[in-house]
């Protein structure tokens, strides 16, 4: 009975400490995002892609692609500024545990199994800009698919920073029916290489 009570106390303490750390991270990330319209632009872009892909005529589809170009440029510019802004956060506040589940003070107790959120956002900023610039000369449909993957992977990273990798992956599956591995496979080769090196400690 004593062991059972002790286990409850430990579990409760762990939960409360995790909740406190997560609230701190959510506030930190949110305070930087509040200066931008990144989420609104992401929604407009992904909805626009679906509209374009659903059009039956090439003329109407091309018209939507052209209109979305302005939104893409705005998003790339704003995310680049956001990443630079977050880049001024202290290293201690930017560490993210690579452990699949949240563990209190894991970023401080196990620094070898962490990555730097500032570097992650810089990778995502370059990835988004790369797709907007279309240096790979992709067709509009392929660009839309790759941009969506870049945005969803960035969203996964933000959830990972605020909660944990497991929760971020579960949210991506619930909201977009997309596994983490599929996102990684669908982004540009440049993003994939830099992202994997970061999260795997390379």
C-alpha positions as CSV (number, residue, x, y, z in Angstrom):
1,X,0.0,0.0,0.0
2,X,2.8,2.4,0.9
3,X,4.5,1.7,-2.5
4,X,1.2,2.4,-4.3
5,X,0.8,5.7,-2.5
6,X,4.4,6.6,-3.2
7,X,3.9,5.8,-6.9
8,X,0.8,8.1,-7.0
9,X,2.9,10.9,-5.4
10,X,5.7,10.5,-7.9
11,X,3.3,10.3,-10.9
12,X,1.4,13.4,-9.7
13,X,4.7,15.3,-9.1
14,X,6.0,14.4,-12.5
15,X,2.7,15.5,-14.2
16,X,2.7,18.8,-12.4
17,X,6.3,19.5,-13.2
18,X,5.8,18.6,-16.9
19,X,2.7,20.8,-17.0
20,X,4.6,23.8,-15.6
21,X,7.5,23.4,-18.0
22,X,5.1,23.0,-20.9
23,X,3.2,26.1,-20.0
24,X,6.4,28.0,-19.9
25,X,7.4,26.8,-23.4
26,X,3.9,27.5,-24.8
27,X,4.1,31.1,-23.5
28,X,7.6,31.6,-24.8
29,X,6.8,30.3,-28.3
30,X,3.4,32.1,-28.3
31,X,4.9,35.4,-27.3
32,X,7.1,35.3,-30.4
33,X,4.4,34.1,-32.8
34,X,2.0,36.8,-31.6
35,X,3.9,39.3,-33.7
36,X,3.2,37.5,-37.0
37,X,0.3,36.1,-39.0
38,X,2.0,32.8,-39.7
39,X,-0.9,30.5,-38.6
40,X,-3.4,32.5,-40.6
41,X,-1.2,32.5,-43.7
42,X,-0.6,28.7,-43.3
43,X,-4.4,28.1,-43.2
44,X,-5.0,30.3,-46.2
45,X,-2.3,28.6,-48.2
46,X,-3.3,25.0,-47.4
47,X,-6.9,25.8,-48.1
48,X,-5.9,27.5,-51.4
49,X,-3.9,24.4,-52.4
50,X,-7.0,22.2,-51.9
51,X,-9.1,24.6,-53.9
52,X,-6.6,24.7,-56.8
53,X,-6.3,20.9,-56.9
54,X,-10.1,20.6,-56.9
55,X,-10.6,22.8,-59.9
56,X,-11.7,21.1,-63.1
57,X,-10.2,23.5,-65.6
58,X,-6.5,24.4,-66.1
59,X,-7.4,28.1,-66.5
60,X,-9.1,28.4,-63.1
61,X,-6.4,26.3,-61.5
62,X,-3.6,28.5,-62.9
63,X,-5.4,31.6,-61.6
64,X,-5.5,30.2,-58.1
65,X,-1.8,29.2,-58.2
66,X,-0.9,32.8,-59.2
67,X,-3.0,34.3,-56.4
68,X,-1.4,31.9,-53.9
69,X,2.1,33.1,-54.9
70,X,1.6,36.3,-52.9
71,X,0.5,34.3,-49.8
72,X,3.6,32.1,-50.2
73,X,5.9,35.0,-50.3
74,X,4.3,36.6,-47.2
75,X,4.5,33.4,-45.3
76,X,8.2,32.8,-46.2
77,X,9.1,36.4,-45.2
78,X,7.2,36.3,-41.9
79,X,8.5,32.9,-40.9
80,X,12.1,34.1,-41.7
81,X,11.6,37.1,-39.4
82,X,10.0,34.9,-36.7
83,X,13.0,32.4,-36.8
84,X,15.4,35.3,-36.6
85,X,13.4,36.7,-33.7
86,X,13.3,33.4,-31.8
87,X,17.0,33.0,-32.5
88,X,17.7,35.6,-29.8
89,X,16.2,33.3,-27.1
90,X,18.8,31.9,-24.7
91,X,20.2,28.5,-25.4
92,X,18.9,27.2,-22.1
93,X,15.3,28.1,-23.1
94,X,15.7,26.7,-26.6
95,X,16.7,23.2,-25.7
96,X,14.3,20.4,-26.7
97,X,14.4,16.9,-25.4
98,X,14.8,14.1,-28.0
99,X,13.1,11.7,-25.6
100,X,9.7,10.5,-27.0
101,X,7.8,11.5,-23.9
102,X,8.1,14.5,-21.6
103,X,10.3,14.2,-18.6
104,X,10.8,17.0,-16.1
105,X,14.1,18.9,-16.6
106,X,15.2,16.4,-19.3
107,X,16.8,19.3,-21.3
108,X,19.0,20.1,-18.3
109,X,19.6,16.7,-16.8
110,X,20.3,15.0,-20.2
111,X,21.7,17.8,-22.5
112,X,23.2,15.2,-24.8
113,X,19.7,14.1,-25.9
114,X,18.5,17.5,-26.8
115,X,18.4,19.8,-29.9
116,X,18.3,23.5,-30.3
117,X,14.9,24.9,-31.3
118,X,16.5,28.0,-32.7
119,X,18.4,25.8,-35.2
120,X,15.2,23.9,-36.0
121,X,13.3,27.0,-36.9
122,X,16.1,28.2,-39.0
123,X,16.0,24.9,-41.0
124,X,12.2,25.3,-41.4
125,X,12.6,28.9,-42.6
126,X,15.2,27.9,-45.2
127,X,12.9,25.0,-46.3
128,X,9.9,27.2,-46.8
129,X,11.9,29.8,-48.7
130,X,13.4,27.0,-50.9
131,X,10.0,25.8,-52.0
132,X,8.7,29.4,-52.6
133,X,11.7,30.1,-54.8
134,X,11.1,26.8,-56.6
135,X,14.8,26.2,-57.3
136,X,13.9,22.6,-58.1
137,X,11.5,23.8,-60.9
138,X,8.6,21.7,-59.6
139,X,5.2,21.7,-61.1
140,X,2.6,23.6,-59.1
141,X,1.0,20.4,-57.8
142,X,4.3,19.0,-56.6
143,X,5.3,22.4,-55.1
144,X,2.0,22.5,-53.2
145,X,2.6,19.0,-51.8
146,X,6.2,19.8,-50.8
147,X,5.2,23.1,-49.2
148,X,2.4,21.4,-47.2
149,X,5.0,18.9,-45.9
150,X,7.4,21.7,-45.0
151,X,4.6,23.5,-43.1
152,X,3.3,20.4,-41.3
153,X,6.9,19.3,-40.3
154,X,7.4,22.8,-38.9
155,X,4.1,22.6,-37.0
156,X,5.3,19.2,-35.6
157,X,8.5,20.8,-34.4
158,X,6.5,23.5,-32.6
159,X,4.3,21.0,-30.9
160,X,7.4,18.9,-30.0
161,X,9.0,22.0,-28.4
162,X,5.8,22.8,-26.4
163,X,4.9,19.2,-25.4
164,X,6.8,16.2,-26.5
165,X,7.7,14.2,-29.7
166,X,5.0,11.6,-29.0
167,X,2.3,14.3,-28.5
168,X,3.4,16.2,-31.6
169,X,3.3,13.0,-33.7
170,X,-0.1,12.0,-32.3
171,X,-1.5,15.5,-33.1
172,X,-0.2,15.3,-36.7
173,X,-1.9,11.9,-37.2
174,X,-5.2,13.1,-35.7
175,X,-5.3,16.4,-37.6
176,X,-3.7,15.6,-40.9
177,X,-3.6,11.7,-41.0
178,X,0.1,12.1,-41.7
179,X,2.9,10.1,-39.9
180,X,6.1,11.9,-38.9
181,X,8.2,9.7,-41.2
182,X,6.0,10.6,-44.1
183,X,6.5,14.3,-43.5
184,X,10.2,13.9,-43.4
185,X,10.1,11.9,-46.7
186,X,8.0,14.6,-48.3
187,X,10.0,17.8,-47.6
188,X,12.9,19.0,-49.8
189,X,16.1,16.9,-49.7
190,X,17.9,20.0,-48.1
191,X,15.4,20.2,-45.3
192,X,15.4,16.5,-44.7
193,X,19.2,16.3,-44.4
194,X,19.5,19.2,-42.1
195,X,16.4,18.2,-40.0
196,X,17.6,14.6,-39.5
197,X,21.1,15.7,-38.6
198,X,19.6,18.0,-35.9
199,X,17.1,15.7,-34.3
200,X,19.5,12.7,-34.5
201,X,22.3,14.6,-33.0
202,X,24.5,14.7,-36.1
